Amino acid sequence: MEFVSSSIPQVGPAGLLLRAILGSLLGICFLVGFIVLRRWYRARYFRRRNERTVALRSWWDNIVSGKISALDWRFDPLDCDIVESILLDNIEMSTPEKLPPLLDCFRISGLLDMRIYEARNSHGWKQRTALLALGRTRAAEAVPALAEGLDSRLRETRIAAVRGLGRTAIPEAAIPILDRIVAGHLDAPERSLKNALVNCCRSSPGMLVNYVAETQGPVRELLARVLGELASPELGEELLALAADPLPEVRASAARALGNSTTSYTLPALHTLATDPEWFVRLRAVVALGQVENLGKIRILLHAVCDVNRHVRQRAAWALARMEPQLEQILEDVVATKDEYALQAFISELERSGAIEKIIGALDGSGTCSQTALMEVVAGARKSVELTGKAAAAAAGAH
Amino acid sequence: MHFLTISNDTLFVYYVLSNVIYLGLLVVAIFKNTRHRHRLGSLRLELIKASPFTPPITLIVPAHNEERSIVSSVGALLGLDYPSLEVIVVNDGSSDMTLEKLRESYHLQIARILYIADIATAPLHAIYRSSIEPRLFVLDKEAAGSKADAINAGINAATSPYVCVVDADSILEKESLVRIMAGVFSDPGRVVAVGGIVRVLNGSRVVGNQIEQVRLPKRPIEVMQVIEYLRAFLIGREGWAGFNMLPIISGAFGVFQRDLVKQVGGFRTHAVGEDLDLVIRMHRRLREENRPYHINFIPDPTCWTEVPTDWKSLARQRARWHKGLIDTLWPNRDMLFRARFGRVGWLVLPYMWIFEFFAPIIELVGYTTIILALIQGMLSASFFLQFLLFGYAFATLISIGSVLLEEMTFRRYGDWREVARLLIYCLFEHFPYRQLTMVWRLQGIWQYLRGDLQWGEMKRVGISAHPPA
């Protein structure tokens, strides 16, 4: 340590090492002091906040109705913070009937203007917090300020703006997002965009249809995915256009919506989609068919249970196995397809739903030749289901 | 210059440098942590849970002779707050009643599911699915003598784009999956893996496989490990992740992109430290392909795990960790100082070689030469004492920094007395615990050189045995 020891006198009488020791000890004292002070301050702050929350809660109705002037709490930072957080929580949870007085309180107290100002003029965390608070207000006048946030050069701020717009859950808030997505001017994580659009367009999914029509490529896929979550029977005949869309995502979303529809074109449209070249479109169509109350679907499901894709097959079998009064006939039809995979899928779904014993009981009681033959097929298929399970495991192990 | 002088100077520089690096990591961790907490403020976990776009995740639980806790562990995992969850328990050739307990409790039936062994594993006996809990699958496989093999089988069977590996004897907090996935949602295109924090379970009150009250353990050996874990996770991993150089995601709790894990060949079956090995191979692959990526660490999703309570088990664990380190660093030595591996090859791997792998050797040589220099009169006693005091104070500063981070962020130890105890133990951690760790790590090196790559048994008290506070 000679070079170290020799360098000590050069740095002054205290010496490098002594300074380092002193620095480290000071650092320790500082950290311990900081921990202790922080604990003490936080305990005091939360006690005080708790007391003020109780007081403000007891005056809550008067605060919201304006009987207690905003001047009484607005300029005390702690009171203002408590009232704002309670208001925002209430707004988020409120029904449309209870919303107006809460929003009025937010407006009249100037909190909304303060947040709009902060969203437009602040920077960093303060701006992002304001954007999110604005979103939670669900107020239409917050949308322009939130939309400006979408043009920020900072990604974090853009994400906060997207989340804020999403939280408003009003259709007007979707427009700035959609306009920018279509124009290719919005760089934000896809998941945030999709979540925001789902929230905003839930009450009027029709507004997405035009945008889907206008766009191409990944943007169209993104919008189609959102539409797939939201598409509803109210889209009417536009659903038929979507069902014939070149993009599989869009067709899948149409299939999903058709499941909730009871129009005359539902079954034919789902029939077409159940034979789509894309497996996930067929799967969506088969799932939708499961929801439709129409015996005409049996024919389509019988076709789907023979699908090349095992997910489609299994889902079709699931839907068929839940058509209680027709199960015997369906079983005969499935056997008639001479498709072993279809039969296995159907039998395993019957076993899962617990209907298999009833069918066996019914077949056993009839005693006709054809029923006995059917029994044998069922027994064979049950055995095969069990063996296939074991074989799959064994094959896996052989790798 | 005399050998002893060179050696002592080297030790001094080495010691200062290692602590300065950790101090730098502490500063980065404080910054990153603060930013993460701000982000969390804007991210509503309920919205993630309710979103239709939240991707499904598969929990893989390797289980070997876990009959005592497997049913309650699986129950707790199925009860995690996540919208789309699949749990795959891999019964890794248990010789006890692990499978029977699962079969009985969850009504397991042989399942006909597609299993493609993209990663080669020991043979499977059967795949089961629960008839009362459709999210639960159980793979019954032959033991291959490694946890990695069991995890690989689980990865083969997983249907979700993300897999999360969890130890059967660990406890995940209810929201930990949503929280860890928030790290993926921040940039799903780039984030390929995320690690959560692993904390010490010992001493806490556990009810129904959930932590009811967090308490510090009573025994000094366990409290020392609490500080070590806090320092390693809240400073080390947080700091390295800040520069996208995270070298390890704990095997007890981490989320990975399933396809990427398959691409790199899964967990290396005979690796001693399979978690470290996987992450380094992921870095290698992604850098070789020049793909933009981020391997992240998120400090709030928490996994509670039991740590050794006796010196013998602790010694074995530390020796194994060091063997795992060598076992990963040596095969990847070609990554050192190669431009294509960027900061991983230039910074983190050299750091691991110098300040992790060689640390016990350098410390041992240092202690020896300092004593020799003292005996020969080449080193003044006062300077020696000053150096000791400095080293002690600087290292204590870093340890207290990790307690500070814990205080600033999660405050799991809410009681004043617990924090005071943590701070007091920070003062005693550097003697003789540090020196003992050095010996155990040296044992690890020796065992590795001898070809002894066994895991060794760890004596566990068992989750259910943690007493009410």
Interface residues (C-beta under 8 A of the other chain):
Chain A: M1 E2 F3 V4 S5 G15 L17 L18 A20 I21 S24 L25 G27 I28 L31 V32 F34 I35 R38 R39 W125 R128 T129 L132 E156 I159 A160 R163 P189 E190 R191 S192 K194 N195 V198 R225 E229 R310 Q344 S348 R352 V385 E386 T388 G389 K390 A392 A393 A394 A395 A396 G397 A398 H399
Chain B: M1 T5 N8 D9 F12 H38 R39 G41 S42 L43 L47 S51 P52 F53 I110 A111 R112 I113 L114 Y115 I116 A117 A120 T121 A122 P123 L124 H125 A126 I127 S131 D140 K141 E142 N156 F185 S186 D187 P188 A373 M378 L379 S380 F383 Q386 F387 L389 F390 A393 F394 T396 L397 I400 G401 V403 L404 E407 M408 W416 V419 L423
